[in-house]
Amino acid sequence: MGLLQKDGDVGMIVSSGSFTSDAKATALNSHVHIEMIDFERFNNLWQEFYPKLSDEDKNRLPLRPVYFLAPQE
């Protein structure tokens, strides 16, 4: 949070899991804007916006879907 000194600065924290209630409270009570993106939100944003990126932008962030076979029920 100490790096976010200018008006309009936004901090972004991305987690491959989720955030504790303490982490969420700290971000909410911060004097600066901290955007928290957990795995579920990242996945939703990726599915919605990644296909809309230009090829040049996709080359900067080359993400590929990974599929898993579900066991038969």
N, C-alpha and C positions, 0 to 999 in steps of 0.2 A: 504494500500500500504506500510505502514511502516513495516509490518511483512515480506515483501518479500525482504530479504537482500542478499541472496546467489545467485550466478550465476545459472541460470536454474530454479529458483523459478517461479511459475506461480500462479496468483490469479484467482479464479473462482467465478463469481457472477451469481447465478441462480435466475430468477424472474418468478413468476407465471403469469406475464403479459408481459410487454415490458419495454424498457428503454427510458428515455428522451434523447433528443439530447445533453443536457449538460452532462449526465452520459456517453454517448458514446464518446463525445469529451474528457472527462477527462481520460477515459481508453485508448483512442488512443494516447493521448499526454503524457501518463505516462512513466516514465523511466523504469518501470517494465512491464512484460507481464500480462495483465488482460484479461481473457477470459470471455465474457459475453454470457450467455445462456438464451434466453427468452423462454416463454412457447412453442412457435411453434417449435423452434430448439430442446428443450428438448424432446418434443413429437416425433419428427422425429428421434432423436438419440435413444430414448427408443425403438421405433418400429424396428429400424434397428439392434441394438446391444444387447438388453436385451435377446432375444431368444437364442443368441449365448453364453451366460454366462453359466458357470458350475452351477450345482445345489447348490454347496457350496456358490458360489458368489451370486446367487439369494436369498439364505437364509439370507445373510447379508443385502440385499436391496430388501425386499419382495414387489414388485410392482404388482398390479393386474389391468387389464383393467376394465374400467367402461363404459357401453354402455347406450345410451339414445335412446328412441324411437322417431323418427321424426314424426311430425304430417303428416297426409295424405294430399296430395295436391289435 
